Amino acid sequence: MNSGFLISKRKTYELLALLVFNIITYLLWNSFKFNTLFSFGFIWNWVASQEKDIMISNPRRYRFSTLKFVFGFQNLVLKYTEKFPFILKFIVKILPAGLFWLFIIFLNDSEMPWWSVFLGSLCAELMQFDSLFKKEKLDQTS
């Protein structure tokens, strides 16, 4: 019996941090548009960081889903950064969510704070910074 995928305690804390970030950003900018796009950026990078866990545990279930699109687009943008220094890889990881939502906002001709997606992505990546550093270290030793 497959109960789906369960997220780790750390990933749960990262989602709780999103709630805290949303409260803080709402108090600072007083805008639901900002909060929504900030959350989109944060969730995009949060989900992209779990690609292997999700696709290994349920490969058939997510074959034609939005998750598959997120993984594919993220990997397409990051494919050419393998030999970049660590800090440039880190910066480039912020771009895919922002580029996607910037394109959607442009198509809809909306007056929304497009830059908030980039801030959400940045926050998600900063939450995972220490684990990214550990992965980078492990890759260099093997």
PLY file of the C-alpha trace (Angstrom):
ply
format ascii 1.0
element vertex 142
property float x
property float y
property float z
element edge 141
property int vertex1
property int vertex2
end_header
0.00 0.00 0.00
1.53 3.29 -1.17
0.63 6.23 1.03
2.09 8.83 -1.35
5.20 10.76 -0.53
5.86 12.12 2.91
7.98 15.20 3.30
10.80 15.45 5.80
10.67 17.52 8.95
13.00 20.08 7.38
10.73 20.53 4.37
7.76 20.98 6.70
9.66 23.73 8.53
10.40 25.38 5.19
6.67 25.50 4.42
5.98 26.94 7.85
8.62 29.57 7.08
6.60 30.47 3.98
3.66 31.27 6.24
5.89 33.50 8.38
7.33 35.17 5.27
3.80 35.80 3.97
2.77 37.47 7.22
5.89 39.65 7.22
5.58 40.62 3.55
1.90 41.43 3.96
2.71 43.72 6.88
5.47 45.40 4.84
3.73 45.76 1.46
0.05 45.32 2.37
-0.66 43.60 -0.94
-2.24 40.24 -1.68
-0.81 40.39 -5.21
2.68 40.60 -3.77
2.01 37.74 -1.34
0.55 35.52 -4.04
3.48 35.97 -6.40
5.97 35.68 -3.54
4.36 32.35 -2.61
4.45 31.17 -6.24
8.20 31.80 -6.38
8.84 30.17 -3.03
6.73 27.08 -3.80
8.27 26.70 -7.27
11.78 26.44 -5.85
10.61 24.38 -2.89
9.03 21.82 -5.23
11.99 21.87 -7.64
14.30 20.98 -4.76
12.32 17.77 -4.18
12.32 16.47 -7.75
14.12 13.22 -7.01
11.98 12.40 -3.97
8.72 12.95 -5.83
9.65 11.33 -9.13
11.25 8.25 -7.57
8.36 7.57 -5.18
5.56 8.16 -7.73
6.90 8.17 -11.31
3.61 7.28 -13.03
1.40 9.48 -10.90
3.14 12.72 -11.92
3.88 11.89 -15.54
1.65 14.62 -17.04
1.39 17.15 -14.27
2.34 20.69 -13.41
5.09 19.25 -11.23
6.63 17.64 -14.30
6.55 21.04 -16.05
8.24 22.73 -13.08
10.99 20.09 -13.01
11.48 20.24 -16.77
11.64 24.03 -16.97
13.93 24.25 -13.95
16.27 21.62 -15.39
16.24 23.29 -18.83
17.42 26.59 -17.36
19.95 24.94 -15.02
21.33 22.48 -17.58
24.02 24.86 -18.80
25.23 25.91 -15.35
26.93 22.67 -14.32
30.44 24.12 -14.62
29.58 27.51 -13.13
30.94 28.50 -9.72
28.67 27.72 -6.78
27.42 31.29 -6.29
26.41 31.66 -9.95
24.52 28.35 -9.82
22.76 29.62 -6.73
21.74 32.86 -8.47
20.56 31.07 -11.62
18.29 28.80 -9.54
16.22 31.87 -8.70
15.48 32.68 -12.36
13.10 29.96 -13.70
10.10 30.76 -11.49
10.52 34.48 -12.02
10.88 34.13 -15.78
7.80 31.94 -16.05
5.57 34.23 -13.97
7.02 37.34 -15.63
5.95 35.86 -18.98
2.44 35.10 -17.65
2.10 38.60 -16.20
3.29 40.10 -19.49
0.79 38.01 -21.50
-2.08 39.10 -19.27
-0.90 42.71 -19.33
-1.29 42.81 -15.55
0.02 45.45 -13.22
1.49 43.12 -10.64
4.76 43.20 -8.72
6.61 40.73 -10.96
9.78 41.06 -8.89
8.11 39.45 -5.87
8.42 36.03 -7.55
12.18 36.47 -7.61
12.15 37.39 -3.91
10.10 34.27 -3.10
12.53 32.10 -5.04
15.45 33.74 -3.29
13.91 33.05 0.13
13.31 29.40 -0.77
16.90 29.00 -1.93
18.26 30.72 1.16
16.23 28.33 3.33
18.02 25.44 1.60
21.43 27.08 1.48
23.17 24.84 3.99
21.83 21.66 2.37
22.91 22.94 -1.07
26.39 23.55 0.28
26.52 20.01 1.66
25.41 18.58 -1.72
28.09 20.61 -3.50
30.72 19.29 -1.08
29.56 15.69 -1.57
29.66 16.09 -5.36
33.23 17.35 -5.22
34.44 14.45 -3.06
32.88 11.71 -5.21
0 1
1 2
2 3
3 4
4 5
5 6
6 7
7 8
8 9
9 10
10 11
11 12
12 13
13 14
14 15
15 16
16 17
17 18
18 19
19 20
20 21
21 22
22 23
23 24
24 25
25 26
26 27
27 28
28 29
29 30
30 31
31 32
32 33
33 34
34 35
35 36
36 37
37 38
38 39
39 40
40 41
41 42
42 43
43 44
44 45
45 46
46 47
47 48
48 49
49 50
50 51
51 52
52 53
53 54
54 55
55 56
56 57
57 58
58 59
59 60
60 61
61 62
62 63
63 64
64 65
65 66
66 67
67 68
68 69
69 70
70 71
71 72
72 73
73 74
74 75
75 76
76 77
77 78
78 79
79 80
80 81
81 82
82 83
83 84
84 85
85 86
86 87
87 88
88 89
89 90
90 91
91 92
92 93
93 94
94 95
95 96
96 97
97 98
98 99
99 100
100 101
101 102
102 103
103 104
104 105
105 106
106 107
107 108
108 109
109 110
110 111
111 112
112 113
113 114
114 115
115 116
116 117
117 118
118 119
119 120
120 121
121 122
122 123
123 124
124 125
125 126
126 127
127 128
128 129
129 130
130 131
131 132
132 133
133 134
134 135
135 136
136 137
137 138
138 139
139 140
140 141
